[in-house]
Amino acid sequence: MAAARCGGNAVASEGFDPVRMLTALQEAGVRFVLVGGMAAILHGDVSVTIDIDIVPEREPENLDRLAIALRALGARIRASGEPEGLPFDCSSAFFRNLAPDSILNLTTKAGDLDLAFRPSGTEGYSDLRRDAVEIEAEDGVRILVASLADVIRSKEAAGREKDRVALPRLRRLLDRTRREEPEDAGR
């Protein structure tokens, strides 16, 4: 059987449309947690992002669904000097063979999408799912979003310059959010 390829003759990203990406993932039944800048924004951060970052569950059936969603989005590997990206074997076998700490930087017809199976400072999907919150985005798309504390934990561990710049702002947001929670929350 021929390997399924992501992207085929896909054109470069037509613009950033996170709802389209999230809808494709949801319609394919992919289990994932949204992390990174978009997760922070959904928690109230004022930053701007031009991609979404997800942590998919690594179960084989979920990886099958992930491959289906990525093919529907025309996903290709994002590469410098390659505006349309590079095609890759878009199959659950490909995803299963990636090292747990792998990060795939993809470009799709709906914008850039990064897959991290075990983001810095975390143990991956099951770890992040534990404290994730369900948020309804536009058009009724319901997604699991990493808790703000987990977003901060991952950014601290990653230690990238852009994360170090964002961390003070995210910590203030987390402190403010915790002060605003009702005292009997969680009881």
Backbone as a chain_set.jsonl record, in Angstrom:
{"seq": "MAAARCGGNAVASEGFDPVRMLTALQEAGVRFVLVGGMAAILHGDVSVTIDIDIVPEREPENLDRLAIALRALGARIRASGEPEGLPFDCSSAFFRNLAPDSILNLTTKAGDLDLAFRPSGTEGYSDLRRDAVEIEAEDGVRILVASLADVIRSKEAAGREKDRVALPRLRRLLDRTRREEPEDAGR", "coords": {"N": [[0.848, -1.175, 0.0], [0.551, 2.227, -0.801], [2.258, 4.919, 0.775], [0.511, 7.303, 2.667], [0.466, 10.683, 1.907], [1.005, 13.859, 3.238], [-0.212, 16.944, 2.179], [0.386, 16.812, -0.667], [-0.064, 18.475, -3.614], [-0.337, 20.89, -2.332], [-1.081, 24.334, -1.733], [0.664, 27.192, -0.432], [0.136, 28.396, 2.94], [-3.028, 29.866, 3.318], [-3.589, 31.899, 4.973], [-3.991, 32.674, 8.436], [-6.124, 30.697, 10.166], [-7.308, 29.674, 12.821], [-9.694, 28.522, 13.787], [-10.616, 26.989, 11.668], [-8.563, 25.05, 11.565], [-8.834, 23.858, 14.117], [-11.446, 22.949, 13.941], [-11.212, 21.018, 11.892], [-9.597, 19.148, 13.217], [-11.3, 18.47, 15.332], [-13.548, 17.453, 13.933], [-12.437, 15.172, 12.841], [-12.166, 13.708, 15.083], [-9.938, 13.857, 16.726], [-8.076, 13.555, 19.675], [-6.732, 15.953, 21.702], [-4.716, 18.461, 23.36], [-4.75, 21.907, 23.493], [-1.993, 24.053, 23.5], [0.621, 26.446, 24.312], [0.956, 29.747, 22.816], [-1.674, 30.34, 21.83], [-3.277, 28.992, 23.659], [-2.649, 30.461, 25.952], [-3.725, 32.941, 25.192], [-6.452, 32.292, 25.09], [-6.879, 32.051, 27.758], [-6.809, 34.628, 28.514], [-4.557, 36.166, 27.971], [-2.758, 38.885, 26.43], [-1.184, 38.674, 24.24], [-0.039, 38.09, 20.828], [-0.414, 35.604, 18.362], [0.636, 33.537, 15.656], [0.211, 30.943, 15.055], [-0.95, 27.631, 15.945], [-0.526, 25.403, 18.671], [-0.486, 22.049, 19.463], [-0.979, 19.167, 21.575], [-1.199, 16.015, 20.843], [-2.939, 13.011, 21.793], [-1.209, 9.929, 22.048], [-2.208, 7.434, 21.319], [-2.754, 4.696, 19.053], [-5.202, 4.736, 17.459], [-5.95, 7.381, 17.702], [-3.812, 8.628, 16.489], [-4.259, 7.783, 13.892], [-6.591, 9.249, 13.334], [-5.54, 11.818, 13.593], [-3.769, 11.905, 11.413], [-5.637, 11.808, 9.32], [-6.994, 14.261, 9.702], [-4.864, 16.047, 9.303], [-4.191, 15.525, 6.65], [-6.528, 16.441, 5.439], [-6.226, 19.126, 5.916], [-4.125, 19.699, 4.302], [-1.49, 19.497, 5.246], [1.994, 20.198, 5.576], [5.526, 19.881, 6.096], [6.97, 22.573, 7.728], [9.468, 24.601, 6.424], [12.414, 26.5, 6.191], [12.867, 28.66, 3.487], [11.176, 27.231, 1.894], [8.302, 28.021, 0.967], [5.87, 26.68, 0.536], [6.166, 24.511, 2.074], [7.284, 21.146, 2.902], [6.452, 17.929, 1.632], [5.356, 15.054, 3.55], [5.301, 11.753, 5.005], [2.243, 11.116, 5.921], [0.965, 9.474, 8.165], [-0.346, 7.229, 10.652], [1.639, 5.467, 11.365], [3.988, 6.9, 10.823], [3.763, 8.939, 12.779], [3.781, 7.367, 15.107], [6.39, 6.453, 15.082], [7.913, 8.637, 15.708], [10.127, 10.221, 17.994], [9.37, 10.597, 21.491], [9.821, 13.254, 22.378], [9.579, 14.739, 20.121], [8.89, 17.468, 17.928], [6.751, 18.686, 15.534], [6.759, 21.02, 13.065], [4.4, 22.409, 11.213], [2.873, 23.535, 8.151], [-0.247, 24.568, 6.953], [-3.257, 24.67, 4.948], [-4.721, 26.373, 6.433], [-3.025, 27.809, 7.993], [-0.185, 27.91, 10.28], [0.709, 25.071, 12.208], [1.746, 23.476, 15.05], [2.918, 20.422, 16.301], [3.433, 18.86, 19.313], [4.533, 16.195, 21.11], [5.392, 15.717, 23.661], [5.654, 18.314, 25.325], [8.163, 20.613, 26.562], [8.895, 20.308, 30.015], [6.651, 18.807, 30.631], [4.692, 15.745, 30.714], [3.324, 15.136, 28.499], [0.253, 14.442, 26.68], [-1.598, 13.1, 28.583], [-0.758, 14.159, 31.019], [-1.138, 16.945, 30.624], [-3.86, 16.99, 30.059], [-5.095, 16.495, 32.457], [-5.443, 18.896, 34.023], [-6.572, 20.507, 32.166], [-8.876, 22.792, 30.606], [-12.133, 22.887, 29.215], [-13.027, 24.693, 26.428], [-15.262, 26.634, 24.551], [-14.872, 27.519, 21.328], [-15.198, 29.648, 18.426], [-18.067, 29.009, 16.332], [-19.041, 26.799, 17.731], [-17.022, 24.978, 18.236], [-15.484, 22.849, 20.414], [-12.812, 22.672, 22.591], [-10.012, 21.224, 24.324], [-8.033, 22.998, 26.498], [-4.841, 23.652, 27.662], [-4.177, 24.219, 31.11], [-3.523, 27.481, 32.467], [-1.456, 27.482, 34.301], [-0.076, 25.175, 33.478], [0.71, 25.957, 30.91], [2.499, 27.967, 31.587], [4.358, 26.429, 33.049], [5.428, 24.812, 30.995], [6.534, 26.743, 29.28], [8.452, 27.854, 30.981], [10.189, 25.666, 31.248], [10.999, 25.303, 28.598], [12.501, 27.569, 28.037], [13.036, 29.406, 25.973], [13.832, 32.55, 24.379], [11.575, 34.104, 23.595], [9.692, 32.983, 25.27], [10.704, 33.6, 27.823], [10.321, 36.335, 27.777], [7.521, 36.476, 27.741], [6.771, 35.212, 30.129], [6.692, 36.778, 32.679], [4.369, 38.341, 32.275], [2.432, 36.317, 31.913], [2.533, 35.044, 34.405], [1.579, 37.112, 36.056], [-1.028, 37.255, 35.048], [-1.955, 34.716, 35.793], [-1.805, 34.948, 38.605], [-3.669, 37.018, 39.004], [-5.979, 35.78, 38.022], [-6.257, 33.674, 39.852], [-6.768, 35.12, 42.195], [-9.252, 36.125, 41.591], [-10.9, 33.927, 41.555], [-13.717, 32.265, 42.992], [-13.866, 31.699, 46.52], [-14.85, 29.225, 47.335], [-14.418, 27.587, 45.193], [-13.847, 24.484, 43.644], [-14.543, 22.978, 45.791]], "CA": [[0.0, 0.0, 0.0], [1.346, 3.456, -0.881], [2.205, 5.762, 1.971], [-0.308, 8.506, 2.566], [1.334, 11.851, 1.987], [0.344, 15.106, 3.558], [0.093, 18.105, 1.356], [0.299, 16.636, -2.102], [0.284, 19.703, -4.327], [-0.956, 21.961, -1.553], [-0.535, 25.677, -1.846], [1.115, 27.739, 0.85], [-0.936, 28.824, 3.836], [-3.917, 30.895, 2.793], [-3.889, 32.801, 6.067], [-4.146, 32.011, 9.724], [-7.525, 30.434, 10.495], [-7.259, 28.632, 13.852], [-10.977, 27.819, 13.918], [-10.628, 25.965, 10.616], [-7.682, 23.954, 11.993], [-9.425, 23.178, 15.266], [-12.638, 22.254, 13.448], [-10.757, 19.814, 11.183], [-9.156, 18.198, 14.237], [-12.486, 18.006, 16.051], [-14.372, 16.631, 13.043], [-11.768, 13.876, 12.68], [-12.199, 13.025, 16.38], [-8.604, 13.852, 17.323], [-7.969, 13.964, 21.08], [-5.543, 16.777, 21.851], [-4.795, 19.61, 24.252], [-4.161, 23.111, 22.922], [-0.967, 24.62, 24.372], [1.335, 27.555, 23.701], [0.432, 31.102, 22.789], [-3.128, 30.391, 21.668], [-3.855, 28.597, 24.951], [-2.507, 31.623, 26.836], [-4.694, 33.941, 24.749], [-7.784, 31.857, 25.511], [-6.948, 32.289, 29.207], [-6.863, 36.068, 28.747], [-3.315, 36.875, 27.659], [-2.919, 39.902, 25.396], [-0.184, 38.486, 23.189], [-0.496, 37.745, 19.485], [0.25, 34.418, 17.848], [0.281, 33.243, 14.268], [0.13, 29.498, 14.888], [-1.492, 26.924, 17.096], [0.309, 24.305, 19.154], [-1.305, 21.017, 20.098], [-0.366, 17.945, 22.09], [-2.161, 14.934, 20.601], [-2.787, 11.732, 22.486], [-0.387, 9.061, 21.179], [-2.838, 6.139, 21.059], [-2.766, 4.452, 17.596], [-6.426, 5.182, 16.806], [-5.923, 8.84, 17.669], [-2.841, 9.015, 15.467], [-4.962, 7.604, 12.607], [-7.48, 10.408, 13.16], [-4.679, 12.971, 13.401], [-3.31, 11.861, 10.021], [-6.783, 12.172, 8.479], [-7.208, 15.708, 9.836], [-3.751, 16.771, 8.687], [-4.33, 15.412, 5.187], [-7.62, 17.344, 5.046], [-5.699, 20.491, 5.995], [-2.993, 19.828, 3.383], [-0.305, 19.778, 6.07], [3.338, 19.953, 5.061], [6.569, 20.283, 7.048], [7.415, 23.952, 7.556], [10.918, 24.626, 6.222], [12.962, 27.763, 5.72], [13.123, 28.668, 2.051], [10.153, 26.421, 1.215], [7.042, 28.636, 1.398], [4.764, 25.72, 0.508], [6.506, 23.408, 2.955], [7.748, 19.894, 2.301], [5.535, 16.811, 1.9], [5.861, 14.014, 4.449], [4.448, 10.576, 5.168], [1.229, 11.502, 6.91], [0.298, 8.242, 8.578], [-0.172, 6.954, 12.076], [2.945, 4.813, 11.523], [4.975, 7.974, 10.889], [3.66, 9.589, 14.085], [4.202, 6.404, 16.14], [7.843, 6.296, 15.029], [8.586, 9.843, 16.183], [10.565, 10.2, 19.395], [8.379, 11.27, 22.349], [10.077, 14.69, 22.503], [9.524, 15.353, 18.796], [8.0, 18.579, 17.602], [6.577, 18.853, 14.096], [6.306, 22.354, 12.678], [3.683, 22.202, 9.96], [2.097, 24.598, 7.541], [-1.474, 24.001, 6.398], [-4.086, 25.623, 4.204], [-5.335, 27.28, 7.411], [-1.989, 28.444, 8.805], [0.843, 27.065, 10.885], [0.267, 24.174, 13.274], [2.869, 22.745, 15.642], [2.573, 19.239, 17.102], [4.431, 18.467, 20.306], [3.997, 15.029, 21.811], [5.732, 15.895, 25.072], [6.279, 19.637, 25.436], [9.109, 20.818, 27.661], [8.342, 20.423, 31.356], [5.416, 18.029, 30.795], [4.746, 14.345, 30.312], [2.506, 14.96, 27.306], [-1.202, 14.569, 26.657], [-2.302, 12.727, 29.814], [-0.348, 15.129, 32.035], [-1.791, 18.231, 30.352], [-5.313, 16.811, 30.078], [-5.542, 16.446, 33.855], [-5.891, 20.207, 34.478], [-7.061, 21.284, 31.02], [-10.251, 23.28, 30.658], [-12.813, 22.834, 27.927], [-13.449, 26.023, 26.002], [-15.971, 26.653, 23.282], [-14.388, 28.551, 20.414], [-16.207, 30.031, 17.441], [-18.803, 27.98, 15.596], [-19.337, 25.646, 18.565], [-15.877, 24.076, 18.359], [-15.094, 22.69, 21.813], [-11.446, 22.174, 22.64], [-9.334, 21.184, 25.612], [-6.961, 23.981, 26.544], [-3.979, 23.46, 28.825], [-4.338, 25.231, 32.149], [-2.525, 28.541, 32.388], [-0.295, 27.025, 35.08], [0.681, 24.237, 32.647], [1.344, 26.74, 29.844], [3.649, 28.604, 32.226], [5.33, 25.361, 33.362], [6.09, 24.409, 29.764], [7.353, 27.859, 28.799], [9.62, 27.932, 31.868], [11.101, 24.569, 30.925], [11.538, 25.491, 27.246], [13.564, 28.549, 28.196], [13.306, 30.222, 24.786], [13.781, 33.986, 24.641], [10.194, 34.594, 23.504], [8.99, 32.514, 26.465], [11.187, 34.396, 28.96], [9.667, 37.647, 27.676], [6.096, 36.315, 28.05], [6.51, 34.634, 31.449], [6.208, 37.699, 33.722], [2.988, 38.707, 31.966], [1.59, 35.15, 32.161], [2.462, 34.84, 35.865], [0.644, 38.123, 36.59], [-2.373, 36.83, 34.656], [-2.315, 33.579, 36.648], [-2.061, 35.486, 39.956], [-4.942, 37.756, 38.959], [-7.045, 34.783, 37.855], [-6.428, 32.954, 41.126], [-7.392, 36.036, 43.166], [-10.646, 36.34, 41.205], [-11.691, 32.69, 41.715], [-14.491, 32.21, 44.238], [-13.159, 30.964, 47.577], [-15.316, 27.844, 47.47], [-14.184, 26.843, 43.958], [-13.156, 23.204, 43.819], [-15.036, 22.235, 46.965]], "C": [[0.891, 1.235, 0.0], [1.182, 4.263, 0.391], [1.309, 6.965, 1.699], [0.605, 9.704, 2.747], [0.486, 13.048, 2.343], [0.723, 16.13, 2.515], [-0.088, 17.894, -0.121], [0.799, 17.87, -2.829], [-0.3, 20.916, -3.624], [-0.287, 23.3, -1.827], [-0.095, 26.132, -0.471], [-0.092, 28.18, 1.664], [-1.722, 29.969, 3.241], [-4.251, 31.929, 3.856], [-4.148, 32.003, 7.326], [-5.62, 31.913, 10.085], [-7.565, 29.315, 11.542], [-8.571, 27.868, 14.0], [-11.075, 26.716, 12.869], [-9.758, 24.774, 11.016], [-8.32, 23.149, 13.119], [-10.672, 22.395, 14.867], [-12.246, 20.966, 12.732], [-10.316, 18.741, 12.177], [-10.358, 17.605, 14.972], [-13.327, 17.08, 15.178], [-13.756, 15.253, 12.806], [-11.737, 13.084, 13.991], [-10.849, 12.954, 17.065], [-8.688, 14.318, 18.774], [-6.645, 14.71, 21.233], [-5.8, 17.849, 22.895], [-4.093, 20.768, 23.534], [-3.196, 23.699, 23.938], [-0.408, 25.88, 23.723], [0.597, 28.88, 23.761], [-1.077, 31.187, 22.665], [-3.824, 29.965, 22.961], [-3.786, 29.77, 25.921], [-3.524, 32.704, 26.478], [-6.101, 33.568, 25.204], [-7.982, 31.981, 27.018], [-6.936, 33.778, 29.537], [-5.59, 36.834, 28.474], [-3.552, 37.817, 26.48], [-1.924, 39.747, 24.257], [-0.857, 38.164, 21.853], [0.263, 36.496, 19.063], [-0.209, 34.174, 16.422], [0.327, 31.742, 13.993], [-0.63, 28.909, 16.061], [-0.564, 25.753, 17.395], [-0.607, 23.31, 19.841], [-0.439, 19.863, 20.578], [-1.395, 16.835, 21.88], [-1.887, 13.727, 21.492], [-2.081, 10.773, 21.521], [-0.988, 7.677, 20.929], [-2.961, 5.934, 19.545], [-4.017, 4.961, 16.875], [-6.465, 6.704, 16.697], [-4.929, 9.335, 16.621], [-3.409, 8.809, 14.071], [-5.833, 8.826, 12.324], [-6.67, 11.685, 12.92], [-4.206, 13.028, 11.948], [-4.429, 12.271, 9.064], [-6.994, 13.681, 8.508], [-6.102, 16.49, 9.135], [-3.784, 16.672, 7.168], [-5.426, 16.347, 4.69], [-7.161, 18.807, 5.042], [-4.532, 20.729, 5.039], [-1.686, 20.112, 4.098], [0.987, 19.368, 5.377], [4.329, 20.418, 6.117], [6.991, 21.714, 6.714], [8.935, 23.957, 7.467], [11.33, 25.986, 5.663], [13.268, 27.655, 4.229], [12.147, 27.85, 1.241], [8.777, 26.948, 1.616], [5.839, 27.69, 1.394], [5.012, 24.545, 1.436], [6.933, 22.178, 2.174], [6.761, 18.774, 2.612], [6.196, 15.812, 2.861], [4.864, 12.881, 4.516], [3.462, 10.867, 6.295], [0.402, 10.269, 7.287], [0.497, 8.046, 10.07], [1.169, 6.264, 12.321], [4.055, 5.861, 11.632], [4.959, 8.614, 12.277], [4.11, 8.666, 15.211], [5.718, 6.287, 16.206], [8.602, 7.544, 15.462], [8.99, 9.676, 17.645], [9.558, 10.981, 20.233], [8.579, 12.787, 22.457], [10.014, 15.423, 21.168], [8.532, 16.501, 18.734], [7.957, 18.661, 16.087], [6.031, 20.246, 13.846], [5.714, 22.224, 11.283], [3.089, 23.503, 9.443], [0.889, 23.918, 6.898], [-2.19, 25.068, 5.589], [-4.733, 26.648, 5.133], [-4.298, 27.935, 8.325], [-1.041, 27.424, 9.416], [0.311, 26.327, 12.103], [1.485, 23.401, 13.758], [2.342, 21.603, 16.5], [3.727, 18.954, 18.039], [3.83, 17.301, 21.072], [4.306, 15.071, 23.303], [6.444, 17.245, 25.206], [7.198, 19.726, 26.651], [8.365, 20.957, 28.987], [7.075, 19.628, 31.605], [5.68, 16.574, 30.44], [3.824, 14.076, 29.129], [1.019, 15.055, 27.575], [-1.858, 14.263, 28.005], [-1.983, 13.691, 30.957], [-1.111, 16.448, 31.848], [-3.31, 18.134, 30.43], [-5.87, 16.913, 31.501], [-6.108, 17.789, 34.324], [-6.423, 21.087, 33.356], [-8.508, 21.707, 31.246], [-10.846, 23.184, 29.271], [-13.342, 24.225, 27.616], [-14.178, 25.885, 24.679], [-15.468, 27.831, 22.474], [-15.528, 28.916, 19.457], [-16.865, 28.815, 16.823], [-19.018, 26.702, 16.396], [-18.206, 24.643, 18.7], [-15.463, 24.047, 19.821], [-13.726, 22.035, 21.856], [-10.947, 22.133, 24.081], [-8.132, 22.111, 25.527], [-6.159, 23.739, 27.81], [-4.239, 24.562, 29.841], [-3.245, 26.28, 31.999], [-1.269, 28.154, 33.173], [0.562, 26.054, 34.263], [1.358, 24.944, 31.477], [2.613, 27.387, 30.396], [4.743, 27.574, 32.51], [6.111, 24.96, 32.114], [6.999, 25.513, 29.228], [8.599, 28.046, 29.675], [10.653, 26.879, 31.487], [11.738, 24.745, 29.548], [12.666, 26.516, 27.254], [13.909, 29.371, 26.968], [13.158, 31.703, 25.125], [12.346, 34.508, 24.599], [9.367, 34.143, 24.712], [9.409, 33.317, 27.69], [10.549, 35.78, 28.958], [8.202, 37.554, 28.11], [5.827, 35.897, 29.49], [6.075, 35.622, 32.521], [4.742, 38.089, 33.521], [2.037, 37.549, 32.271], [1.459, 34.854, 33.653], [1.52, 35.852, 36.504], [-0.795, 37.75, 36.264], [-2.834, 35.672, 35.539], [-2.619, 34.062, 38.066], [-3.404, 36.204, 40.006], [-6.118, 36.797, 38.854], [-7.312, 34.042, 39.158], [-7.087, 33.83, 42.178], [-8.874, 36.224, 42.863], [-11.508, 35.109, 41.358], [-12.473, 32.751, 43.013], [-13.776, 31.321, 45.257], [-13.582, 29.524, 47.692], [-15.132, 27.046, 46.188], [-13.421, 25.56, 44.277], [-13.617, 22.433, 45.04], [-16.244, 21.43, 46.646]], "O": [[1.883, 1.281, 0.727], [0.114, 4.287, 1.002], [1.358, 7.562, 0.623], [1.434, 9.721, 3.657], [-0.612, 13.231, 1.818], [1.856, 16.162, 2.035], [-0.68, 18.747, -0.783], [1.955, 18.264, -2.675], [-0.714, 21.872, -4.279], [0.908, 23.378, -2.112], [-0.447, 25.52, 0.537], [-1.197, 28.318, 1.139], [-1.15, 30.927, 2.722], [-5.13, 32.764, 3.638], [-4.48, 30.818, 7.283], [-6.286, 32.929, 10.285], [-7.82, 28.157, 11.211], [-8.554, 26.677, 14.311], [-11.567, 25.625, 13.16], [-10.156, 23.623, 10.833], [-8.345, 21.919, 13.082], [-10.925, 21.31, 15.39], [-12.877, 19.93, 12.938], [-10.624, 17.562, 12.0], [-10.426, 16.398, 15.204], [-13.771, 16.029, 15.641], [-14.477, 14.278, 12.594], [-11.329, 11.923, 14.006], [-10.629, 12.079, 17.903], [-9.295, 15.347, 19.069], [-5.578, 14.173, 20.934], [-6.943, 18.114, 23.269], [-2.98, 20.615, 23.032], [-3.539, 23.831, 25.113], [-0.914, 26.328, 22.694], [-0.255, 29.11, 24.619], [-1.704, 32.018, 23.323], [-4.86, 30.528, 23.315], [-4.752, 30.046, 26.632], [-4.12, 33.314, 27.366], [-6.858, 34.429, 25.652], [-9.114, 32.012, 27.5], [-7.04, 34.156, 30.704], [-5.537, 38.039, 28.718], [-4.425, 37.582, 25.644], [-1.838, 40.619, 23.393], [-2.074, 37.992, 21.771], [1.445, 36.348, 19.372], [-1.312, 34.562, 16.035], [0.463, 31.317, 12.846], [-0.916, 29.594, 17.043], [0.083, 25.196, 16.508], [-1.409, 23.681, 20.698], [0.656, 19.616, 20.074], [-2.353, 16.723, 22.645], [-0.75, 13.466, 21.885], [-2.331, 10.806, 20.316], [-0.308, 6.821, 20.363], [-3.242, 6.889, 18.82], [-3.912, 5.551, 15.8], [-6.958, 7.247, 15.709], [-5.172, 10.337, 15.949], [-3.087, 9.567, 13.156], [-5.817, 9.371, 11.22], [-7.075, 12.536, 12.129], [-4.241, 14.09, 11.326], [-4.188, 13.001, 8.103], [-7.156, 14.309, 7.462], [-6.371, 17.479, 8.453], [-3.442, 17.63, 6.474], [-5.278, 16.976, 3.642], [-7.653, 19.618, 4.258], [-4.005, 21.84, 4.972], [-0.864, 20.885, 3.607], [1.062, 18.346, 4.695], [3.998, 21.265, 6.947], [7.326, 22.025, 5.571], [9.615, 23.391, 8.322], [10.674, 26.54, 4.781], [13.856, 26.674, 3.774], [12.271, 27.776, 0.019], [8.144, 26.387, 2.51], [4.896, 27.88, 2.163], [4.154, 23.672, 1.571], [6.941, 22.175, 0.943], [6.278, 18.677, 3.74], [7.421, 15.741, 2.966], [3.708, 13.039, 4.124], [3.822, 10.861, 7.472], [-0.704, 10.062, 6.789], [1.399, 8.628, 10.672], [1.775, 6.456, 13.375], [4.964, 5.717, 12.45], [6.012, 8.811, 12.883], [4.745, 9.115, 16.165], [6.272, 6.046, 17.278], [9.828, 7.505, 15.571], [8.27, 9.06, 18.43], [8.953, 11.932, 19.738], [7.606, 13.525, 22.613], [10.359, 16.602, 21.093], [7.491, 16.499, 19.392], [8.998, 18.7, 15.431], [4.969, 20.608, 14.353], [6.42, 21.967, 10.309], [2.839, 24.441, 10.2], [1.003, 22.815, 6.363], [-1.772, 26.226, 5.556], [-5.235, 27.674, 4.673], [-4.661, 28.551, 9.327], [-1.093, 26.235, 9.105], [-0.431, 26.879, 12.916], [2.172, 22.751, 12.97], [1.44, 21.787, 17.318], [4.871, 18.822, 17.604], [2.734, 17.414, 21.621], [3.56, 14.519, 24.111], [7.673, 17.314, 25.202], [7.027, 19.006, 27.634], [7.341, 21.635, 29.071], [6.474, 19.749, 32.672], [6.745, 16.22, 29.934], [3.568, 12.92, 28.79], [0.58, 15.66, 28.554], [-2.606, 15.095, 28.52], [-2.854, 13.999, 31.77], [-1.659, 16.995, 32.805], [-3.974, 19.093, 30.823], [-6.995, 17.371, 31.702], [-7.159, 17.814, 34.965], [-6.695, 22.27, 33.563], [-9.256, 21.062, 31.979], [-10.154, 23.377, 28.271], [-14.015, 24.849, 28.436], [-13.77, 25.123, 23.802], [-15.612, 28.987, 22.873], [-16.677, 28.53, 19.669], [-16.29, 27.728, 16.795], [-19.163, 25.629, 15.811], [-18.418, 23.553, 19.231], [-15.133, 25.081, 20.403], [-13.5, 20.99, 21.246], [-11.394, 22.897, 24.936], [-7.321, 22.019, 24.606], [-6.721, 23.634, 28.901], [-4.492, 25.708, 29.471], [-2.171, 25.999, 31.467], [-0.152, 28.462, 32.758], [1.79, 26.1, 34.342], [2.465, 24.57, 31.09], [3.665, 27.359, 29.757], [5.918, 27.822, 32.24], [7.328, 24.788, 32.175], [8.11, 25.24, 28.773], [9.675, 28.36, 29.166], [11.847, 27.167, 31.413], [12.896, 24.374, 29.352], [13.669, 26.349, 26.559], [14.978, 29.98, 26.922], [12.436, 32.062, 26.055], [11.942, 35.273, 25.475], [8.445, 34.845, 25.13], [8.566, 33.678, 28.51], [10.267, 36.337, 30.019], [7.697, 38.458, 28.776], [4.759, 36.196, 30.024], [5.126, 35.313, 33.241], [3.972, 38.156, 34.479], [0.958, 37.764, 32.824], [0.389, 34.456, 34.114], [0.745, 35.5, 37.394], [-1.684, 37.906, 37.101], [-3.981, 35.652, 35.985], [-3.6, 33.621, 38.665], [-4.181, 36.016, 40.942], [-7.136, 36.98, 39.522], [-8.465, 33.812, 39.521], [-7.885, 33.338, 42.975], [-9.668, 36.456, 43.774], [-12.734, 35.212, 41.3], [-11.962, 33.229, 44.026], [-13.16, 30.318, 44.896], [-12.789, 28.675, 48.097], [-15.639, 25.929, 46.092], [-12.48, 25.556, 45.07], [-13.123, 21.334, 45.296], [-16.781, 20.75, 47.521]]}, "num_chains": 1, "name": "protein.A"}
